Amino acid sequence: MIDQMGQAGDFWRFAWANGITQLGTQVTVVALPLTALLTLDAGAFELGVLSAVQMVAFLVIGLPAGVWVDRARRRPILIWSDLVRGVALLSVPVAAWLGVLTLPQLYAVALVVGVGTVFFDVAHMSFLPAIVPKERLERGNGVLEVTRNVSVLAGPGVGGWAVAAFTAPIALLADAVSYLASGLLLSGVRAAERPRRGDRVVRHEVKEGLRFVAGEPVLRRIAVGGALAMTANGVCAVGLPLYLVKELGVGSAQYGLLMSAVAVGSLAGAALVARVTARFGAGRTLYGSAALATVLYLPALATGPGWRLLILPVAAALFGVASAIFGVAQLSYRQRVTPEHLLGRVNASMRFLMWGASPLGGLAGGALGEWLGGYAAFAAGVVVLGLSHLAVVTAPVIMKAATAR
């Protein structure tokens, strides 16, 4: 178990900080678009812009962030990222209370939170190998994924209830507090870090990370599939609330519960990933989970009024099992094969290549929502999400390549 690892106390503080942050983040997944939709009467295109702004930082500063993470100690980066995001989110309920909240402020807050998330995510993935031995990365990442998915399971429901009970802007207080609590926990984590002194031009160091990803056949395929998946998520982030809330009349609390469904499956997948990888190896685990994820979410296309609403949580839960196993397996593989001095830049390169596509998905979802309605945007996102895993499924050689490493 994890308790057998060195620095077990530091790992568990790290894991608790991750879970608390993720709980607040999932409240925001519900509360931020509903703040725009219900409090400021935003339209489909404005929702698309909000979704894009949240992710544009991955596109703009994602690559240089990896260089900075490799040049500095990662724990302070994690703490400061939490503090900045917490303060930014606190401004929303304050502005709502004063009666001065506007869409431009929401865009600005989303941008600041996005910048903090870029640095936090890259540093977070790069910091774990300093706490957990390489041979236990699947187990460590699995525990982090379990805590994340417990938060994902509870967060949207809590967010939907909080929006219904207190209004959407006030619900964002939960995320602000979670970031501050996470920063406090991370301040107690101790790990041996060896920041690399930067003595070259930033763009040359950026290229080194990109070259590693491009030259590693498994990571290259995962990056392509991830870019398509994040594009699809950007489309769904607009289409789903439009379709469920605006077109089907689903209430805030019910919407939050529906959004929690994928976490049920993801929680199971995260708990199983260490055993699955030990039984089948990294390569077969990556390939098999990608193959399952390709088809398991497609039944969600039949979601509709009445009993057909139940199709969405069932499909999302099944998809969650496969996608969680795939996500933990690919991250553990990346952490294992990447030299320590390159971890920040390789993680940043993967985030840039994958998450940088999300703003395009948000804008596309907004345009589709304006043109064809919420269901069209939602359906397009579901189809692309299924197709995204074909980048791995069409390369069975990945089974051998990943297992060999």
Secondary structure, 3 states (H helix, E strand, C coil): CHHHCCCHHHHHHHHHHHHHHHHHHHHHHHHHHHHHHHHCCCCHHHHHHHHHHHHHHHHHCHHHHHHHHHHCCHHHHHHHHHHHHHHHHHHHHHHHHHCCCCHHHHHHHHHHHHHHHHHHHHHHHHHHHHCCCHHHHHHHHHHHHHHHHHHHHHHHHHHHHHHHHHCHHHHCHHHHHHHHHHHHHHCCCCCCCCCCCCCCCHHHHHHHHHHHHHHCHHHHHHHHHHHHHHHHHHHHHHHHHHHHHHHCCCCHHHHHHHHCHHHHHHHHHHHHHHHHHHHHHHHHHHHHHHHHHHHHCHHHHHCCCHHHHHHHHHHHHHHHHHHHHHHHHHHHHHHHHCCHHHHHHHHHHHHHHHHCCHHHHHHHHHHHHHHHCHHHHHHHHHHHHHHHCHHHHCCCHHHHHHHHC
